[in-house]
Amino acid sequence: MKFFLDTADVEEIRTLVETGLVDGVTTNPTLIARSGQLFEDVISKICALVPGPVSAEVTAVQLDGILAEGRRLAKIASNVVVKVPLTIEGLKACRILTQEGIHVNVTLCFSAAQAILAAKAGATFISPFIGRLDDVGETGIDLVYQIAEIYTNYPDFRTQILAASIRSPRHVVEAALAGADVVTLPPPVLRQLYQHPLTDKGLSTFLEDWKKTGQKILAR
């Protein structure tokens, strides 16, 4: 499974990329707005830090606008993935951009039927929003299971499942069990993945016991 960071905070990305655990980044207009920087500047900086896919989302909603914005974004760097909404106009644009060799992330997916359409349109990634489905009383991870099963039935579908709206380590584990190819998670959730009180307790005990021996591992 690949881990993408869901953020536009360049310094946060720089720090976490050093762990070797980050495979890509996803952004959206809300995250870009929070950065307080110019859109294309932020995407350019992120692409320079991360060798993997960096999703940059269009803001147009009509086909011509989506295509124009998508083509412009794709020119920022070779690892830009154009993010389009799961609307009929977005799907049309996905098909055209894909045929032009541009990678596309179809976002705001809330049903398996939508995921089928995205795959038929040639999307590189489909982004089912787990947390937002949970928020309205549904079980978001069920959608990932459904998409994974459907895509397995059709080998011609090349679209990768990018589980989004991740709120907790539990979501990450559930997405992995469901067969998601990628999870995109906020930096705090990535940090929570390696935190466990028993790990801290065990390490503290080991270090205390080792100190009592008076030994050192480093060569004298």
N, C-alpha and C positions, 0 to 999 in steps of 0.2 A: 504494500500500500504506500502511496505517495502522500506526503504532507505538504500542503500549501498554507501559507500564512494569509489570513484574511485581514489585511490592514494596509494603510497607505503611509504609515509612520516609518520613514526611511531609516531613522536611527534604530528603531526597534528591529527592523528587518536586518540591518547590518549586524546587530548583536546576535540575533538568533541564527543567522546564516553561518556564523562561526561554529555552531554546534555540529554542523554537517547533517542536520536532520531536516533541513528545509529544501523541498524540491521545486517550489514555485510560489507564486503570490497571486491572490485575487484582490481586486479593488472594486469599488462601486462609487457612484457619485456622492453618496453620503460620506464615505471614508475619505474621499478626495477633499470634500468641503471641510472636514475636520482638520485636515493637514494645514489649511491656510495658505497653500502654495498653488502655483499655476499647474493646471492639469497635466499638460505635456511634460513639464519639467519633472513632476513627481514620477510619472511613468518612466521617463528616461533614466532617472536616478535608480529606480528600483530594478530596471532591466540590466543596468550595469552591475548591480550587486548579485543578482540571481541569474544563473545560467539557464534555469528551467522556465516554463511558461509563466507569463505575467498577464493576467486578464485585465483589460482596460475596456470599460463599458461605454457604449454610445449613449447619447441622450436624445437623439432623434427618434421619432416613432413612425414616420412614414418611410417607405422603401428608399426613395432617392436620398433622403437625409441619412438614413442608416448606412447606406452604401458609401456615401461621401465621407462620413465620419469614420467608418470602419477602415476604409482605404488609407485615410490620413493617419489613423492610429497605428496601422500595420507598418507604416514607414518609420515610426519612431525607433524601432529595434526589431531584430529578426525573431526575438522570442516573445513578441507581443501576441496575445490571443484576443481577438475582438469579441467582446461580450455583448450579446443582443438579447432583447426580451423575447419570451415565448408567446409571441403574437403571430398572426398570419403574415404581417409585414416583416417581422423578425425572422420568421422561417424562410420567407422568400429571399431575404438578404443572406441568410445562412447558406442557402443553396448556391447563390451567385458567388459569394466571397470564398466559399470552399472550392468552387470550380476554378477560382483565380489563385488557388494555392495558399489562401489565408486561413489560419486556424480560427475556429469559432467556438465560443462557450455560450450555449443557450441557457439563459438564467431564468429564475422565477418559475421553476417547474413544481407543480403541485398535484400532478396526476400521472398515472402510467400511460394514459392515452396521449398526453402531451409529450412524454418521453419517446414514444413510438414515432411521433411526427418529427421530433428533433433528429432522431437517428436516420429517418428517411431523407431528411434535408441535408444530411452529411455532417452534422455537428461533430466537432472534435470532443467536446465535453457537454454533458447535460448536468445541470445543477438542481437537484431536488432539495428543497428547503425543509429540513427535518424539524428544527426548532419552531418555525412559524406554524407548521401543522400541529405540533404539540400544543401551541398556544391557543388553538381554536378547538381543542378537545379531541383531535385525531392522534393516531400513533404514527409520527413521522417516519420512523424507521421502516414501517411496513411498506412504504412507497419504494424505498431502496431495494428491499427484497423483491418486490414486484418487477421493478425495472431490470434487476439483475437476471431474474428468471426469464423474462421476455427476451432480453438481448442474447441470452445463451441459446435460445431457440432459433435465432437467426444469425448464423455466422457472418453474413454479409454486413451486419451492423458493426461498425468500427467505433462507435461513440463510447467514450469512457464516462463512467458514473462518478461525478464529483459531488460528494455529499457536502451540502452547505448548511448555513444557519446552525452551526455546531455550538452547543452551549456548555458542554461538560465532557469530562473524560468518558463518561458512560456513553455519550453519543458516538465518540470515536470508536470505542470497542464494538458497539452495536453496528456501526457502519462497516467495520472490518468483517464482522460475522456475516453481514448481509451481502458482502461481495463488492462493496464500493471500491473503485480503482484509486480514488483520491478522496481525502477529506481536507477541507479548507477550514482552518480554525483560528480564532483570535489568539494572539500571543499569550494571554493569561492561561488559556486552556492548554496550550502546548506545555507550559511550565507545570501545570497541575498533573500532567501525565506521569512525570517522574517523581512526584512528591508522594510520600507515604510515611506515616508516623512510625511504622515498624521498621522501615529502612533506616530512618534517623536514629531510632533507638538501638538497632543492631549495630550500626556503624559506631555509635558512641561507646557501646560495650566493647567492641573489638579494639578500638583505639585505647581505651583505658587499660585493657588487659595487656596489650602490646607494650604500653608505656612501662608497665611493671617489670617487664623483662630487661629493660635497659639496653635493648639491642637496636641496631639500625640496619636497614636494607642497603643503603648506599655504600659503595666501596670506600674503604678508608684511604 
